[in-house]
Amino acid sequence: MARLAVLSSLLAVCIMASGRDVQAHPAGPAQSAEATAASYVALVLNPNSTAVFYNRGTLRLRAGDLDGAISDLDRVLALDPRHVAAYNNRGIARAGKGDPEGAIADFIQVTRIDSKRHEAYVNLGFVRLEQGRVDEARRNFARSISLRPSVKALIDTHTSEIERP
């Protein structure tokens, strides 16, 4: 159950970082199925499209198909090893599958490529918090807030159970 809460938090951060309203983009099963089917056609036409693999991987992530998401995001990263959004989403999927070390590795890679990606620091914080690494989580949350102050409310909502310094 805790893993589901972390996955939900990570997805909320990912969607918020994209500038979209979480509630406005429900991506229900019918829409996800249609979009996933369309991606297969697109891949026949362009089998090396990072955009199609990334979009399908993101749809699979949102639909809870973590293995499918990881597979598509692995393909994106094979084609474009600097695709920070693919690392971030793969980290979310890995966290959801109970692979915190894989998730942390992906989120750290995001920060190596682009140290201003606040969502990677939030995601690191949530994974480390789940591991009981509270001090590291606090540092990650503080770094994220320093980059994007508006994320503080989201962090506060999902971390009310830890003591503040």
N, C-alpha and C positions, 0 to 999 in steps of 0.2 A: 504494500500500500504506500509506503514511503517513497518507493521508486516511482510510482505513478504520480505522486505529488511533485517530485523533482522534475519528472518529464514534463508535466503540465506547466510548471514554472519556467522551464527552459524554452518550451514552445511559445509561451506568452512573451518572453523576452525577445525571441527570434522574430515573432510577428510584429511586436512593437518596434523593433529596430528597423523593420522594413518600412515603417511609416504607415502601416495599415491598422485599422481598428479590428481587434480580435473578434468582436461580435459581428462585424459587418462581413466577415469572410468565413462562413461556417464550414465550407468544403464538406458538405454532406456526402454520404456514400454514393448517391447517384452522380453528383458532379465529379467526385473523385474518380469514379469508374469511367465516366465519359472522357475525362481529361487523360487518364492513364491509357485508355484505348487509343486516343488521338496521338499520344506520344509514341506508341508502337508504329503507327503510320509514319510519323515524322522521322523516326529512326531508320525506317526502310529507305526514306528519301535521303537522309543525311546521317549515316551511322556513327559519325564522330562529332555530333553536335553536343557540346558541353551544355548549352542552354536547355536542350530537350532532356538530357540525363539529369541535370540539376532540377529542373521543374518537376520531372516525374519522381525523382528522389524526395523532393520536398512534399509532394502530394502523398507519397507513400508514408513518409514520416508523420504527416498530419492524420493519416488514416490508421496509424498504428502498425503498419507493415514495416517494422524496424529492419528486418533482414533485407527486404527489398530496397528500402531507403539506403542502407549501407552499401548494398551492391551498386546502385546507381551512383551514389556519391563517390565510391571508389573509382568508378569509371571516369567521373568528372575530374578527379584528382590525378588520374593517370594521364588524362589529356591536358590538364592545366594545373600543375602542382602549386600554383599561387592563388587558387580560387578560394578566398577566405570564407565565403558563405558556405561552400561545400564542406570545408573543415568544420565550421561551426555546426552545421546541421548533422554532419556525421557524428560529431561529439555528442550532440543531443540524443541521437539514436543509440550510440554506445552507452550513454548514461542510462537510457531507458531499458537497455538489455542487461544492465547490471555489470557493466565494464567500466568502472570509474577511472581506472588508469588509462584506458584507451581514450575515454572522453577527455581527460585532463591533457593528454598528449595532443589531441586535436585542438583544444582551446588554446593551449600554449603556442601551437603552430600559428594560429590566427594572430596572436599578439606578436609573434616574430615577424610575420609578414606585414602587419599593420598594427602598430602599437596603440592606435587611437580607436580601435573597435571595442567600444564599451561592452557590447553584449558578450564578448569572450570572457571578460573579467567577471561579469555577473554569473555566467554559466560556470566558470571555475569556482566562484564562491558557493553556488548551490551544491555542486558536487562535493566540494571540500566540507561543506557544512554537513552533508549526509554522512561523510566519513568521520565526522567528529573533529575535524581540523578547524576549529572555530576561529582561532587567531588568523590563520591563512585566509579563511573565508571573509573575515572582516576586512583584511587588507585588499582582497579582490573587490569586494563591494565598494570600499572607499575609492579605489582606483576608477571603477566604473562611474560612480557618482561624480568624481572630479572631471570625467570626460563628458558626461551627460547628466546634469543635475536632475532632470525630470524623471530619471529611472529610480530615484530614491523612494518614491511612493510604492512602486512595485516591489522593491526589495523589502521595504518595511512591512508590507502586507504578507509577504511569504517568509519572513524571518522573525516574526513577533515572539517566538519562543526562546530566542537567545538574548542574553544580557547585552546591553549596549555598553561600550567602554565609558 
